[in-house]
């Protein structure tokens, strides 16, 4: 719903040739994680979900852009870009790597919910 409200339709996935705009996840934002890294990315996503009044589980579904029941790298990248979260690509990659674990290429709902529940959304919302 959140992504649909931003003009992203089910099954629409970011491509490598998509034009880069403000707020996108880009290599130019750095190939090394920032000091915030994984936790900063999790905090920012948690804040976006809280701001949009979505639970962690609803957030997982919203970030599953192609609606296949899993949050892949492309889903995560597309959602971050669409919501203009302005996260460094390295931080989003750190988040993805940490949350996908042994799942075989996607973030599990359980890992997502645990990360969002332990994130500090207030630190982002108050900044």
C-alpha positions in Angstrom: 0.0 0.0 0.0 2.7 2.5 0.9 4.6 1.7 -2.3 1.5 1.8 -4.3 0.7 5.2 -2.9 4.1 6.3 -4.3 3.3 4.9 -7.8 5.0 1.6 -7.6 2.8 -1.2 -8.9 3.1 -4.9 -7.9 5.8 -6.7 -9.9 7.6 -3.4 -10.8 11.2 -3.9 -9.8 14.1 -1.5 -10.1 16.4 -2.1 -12.9 20.1 -1.3 -13.1 19.4 1.1 -15.9 16.8 3.1 -14.0 17.7 6.8 -13.8 19.1 7.9 -10.5 17.3 10.6 -8.6 17.6 12.3 -5.2 17.0 9.8 -2.5 18.1 6.7 -4.4 20.4 4.1 -3.3 23.6 4.7 -5.2 27.2 3.8 -5.3 28.0 7.4 -5.3 26.8 7.6 -1.7 29.7 5.3 -0.8 30.8 1.7 -1.2 31.8 1.5 2.5 29.2 1.4 5.2 28.8 4.6 7.1 29.2 4.7 10.8 25.4 4.1 11.1 25.7 1.0 8.8 23.2 -1.8 9.5 21.7 -0.2 12.5 21.2 3.2 10.9 19.5 1.6 7.9 17.2 -0.4 10.2 16.4 2.7 12.3 15.5 4.7 9.2 13.3 1.9 7.8 11.6 1.5 11.2 11.0 5.2 11.3 9.4 5.2 7.8 7.2 2.3 8.8 6.2 4.0 12.1 5.5 7.3 10.3 3.2 5.4 7.9 1.6 3.6 10.7 2.7 0.1 9.5 3.6 -2.8 11.8 6.9 -4.6 11.1 4.9 -7.4 9.4 2.9 -4.9 7.2 6.3 -3.3 6.4 7.7 -6.6 5.2 4.7 -6.9 2.9 5.1 -3.3 1.7 8.8 -3.8 1.0 8.0 -7.0 -1.0 7.6 -5.0 -4.2 7.1 -7.9 -6.5 4.7 -9.6 -4.1 6.4 -13.0 -4.2 6.3 -13.4 -0.4 10.0 -12.5 0.1 12.0 -9.4 0.3 14.9 -9.7 -2.2 17.8 -7.2 -2.8 15.8 -5.7 -5.7 12.7 -5.3 -3.5 14.7 -3.7 -0.7 16.5 -1.4 -3.1 13.3 -0.4 -4.9 11.4 0.4 -1.7 14.3 2.4 -0.2 14.5 4.4 -3.5 10.7 4.9 -3.8 10.4 6.1 -0.2 13.4 8.4 -0.7 15.1 7.2 2.5 18.4 8.5 1.3 20.5 5.6 2.6 24.0 4.8 1.4 24.0 1.7 -0.8 26.7 0.2 1.5 24.3 0.6 4.5 21.4 -1.0 2.6 23.7 -3.8 1.5 24.9 -4.3 5.2 21.3 -4.5 6.3 20.4 -6.9 3.5 23.4 -9.1 4.2 22.7 -9.2 7.9 19.0 -10.0 7.5 19.2 -12.5 4.7 21.4 -14.7 6.7 21.2 -18.3 5.5 17.9 -17.8 3.7 19.2 -18.2 0.1 18.9 -14.7 -1.2 16.1 -13.0 0.5 15.2 -11.5 3.9 13.0 -13.7 6.0 9.9 -12.2 7.6 11.3 -13.4 11.0 14.6 -11.6 10.6 12.9 -8.5 9.3 10.5 -8.3 12.2 13.3 -8.9 14.8 15.4 -6.1 13.2 12.5 -3.6 13.0 11.4 -4.3 16.5 14.9 -3.8 17.8 15.5 -0.6 15.8 15.3 2.9 17.3 12.8 4.7 15.1 12.5 7.5 17.6 16.1 8.6 17.0 15.3 9.2 13.3 11.8 10.7 13.8 13.2 13.2 16.3 16.1 14.3 14.1 
